[in-house]
C-alpha cells in the first residue's frame, strides 16, 4: 500500500477514536452509541498499521488492491452502524408513540378532574366563582 | 365558566363514579343518561380526527341522533384547526395528541383509553362523515353475538355504488383477495375504518402488534392469525365531502410496499398460542 494513503488512513482513524473518546467525556455521545464507532476506528487503525494483517484480509476477500480492502471493511462497519441506528430509531419511534398516546390520555384525565374539582368547590363555595 | 360546564354532560366514567357519592343534582344529571345505556353497556365510539372541523360536527350530530346513549371519544391527531373545540361543543370526550401521529396511532389511543376505562365494546368510525351513523346500531347488535370479536362494515357486500379511483380499486382487490386467502373467509373491504370490536380484540388493538400507520388487510390477517372471529356486514358509505385519501403520491408506493411486507411478516410470525 502506498505510504501516503497509509499515513492518511492511520491519522483519520486516530482522529476518529480520539474524537469519539472526547465526545463521550463531554457527554455529547452516549456510551452505547460510541461503541460502534470505537470498534470501527480501532479495527481500521489496526488494518492500516499492520501490513501483514491487511495482506491476509485482502487474500481472504479476494481484493487485488490493499486500499480496496480498507474501503471495503470501512463500508461494512458503516453498514452495521447504520443498521444499528435504524433499530434504535424504530425503538425510539415506538417509545415516542406510546408517550404521545399516554400524554393525550393523561391530559384528558387531568382536565376532567380539574373540572370535577372546580365544580365541587363551586358547589360548596359559590363565591369561588369570582376567582375563576 | 364556560369551560367549567362544557364537559358537564360529556358523561365521563369519572363523573359517573363520582356521582355515587356526590351531591343530588349530579346524580340526577348522570341518571338521565344511564337508563338508555342498557342497550349497549360499556360501549364507546372512537373517532380519530385530523383537521375535520367542517365534518366532525355533522358526524357527532348523526351519532347523537342514531345512538344518543353511547359516549363518543374523538381522538384529535394534532389538528391545526378547531376539531377539538367543535367536538367538545357537540358533547364528545376529546383526547388531543400533542402532534400529528397518523391514523393508526390515533385510533390506538382510543382503544388504550377504552381499555383503561373498562369499556368492553368499541366502535370505530371515520371523522369525515363517510360512515353512515344509521349502521351503528346494526354493528353493535351484530357484535353482541358471543362468537364474534370483530364486526367490519363493508362497502362491497351488497351494493357497489361506492366510486373510487382505479388504483385504489386495484389495491383493494389485491389486498382484499390476499386477506381472503389467508383468513379462509371472504374479506370484501379490508380498508374499512368502520369496525366494532369487543373484549380481547380491544386488548389486541391496544397492544404492541397493532400496525401503527394504516391498519388494513394486514390487520385483518393478524386478527385471524390470533384467533379472533370477524364478520363483515353490509353498510353504505356516504360520499366524502372533500374526498381526501390517506394514500396519495409517493405514499401510495410506500403503502403497497408496507402492506406486502406487513402481510409477509405477519404470516412469518409464530402463531400465538392460547
Interface residues (C-beta under 8 A of the other chain):
Chain A: X94 X97 X100 X101 X102 X103 X104 X105 X107 X108 X109 X111 X112 X113 X115 X116 X118 X119 X120 X122 X123 X129 X132
Chain B: X1 X3 X4 X6 X7 X8 X12 X14 X15 X18 X22 X23 X75 X93 X94 X95 X96 X97 X98 X99 X101 X105 X108 X109 X112 X113 X116 X208 X212
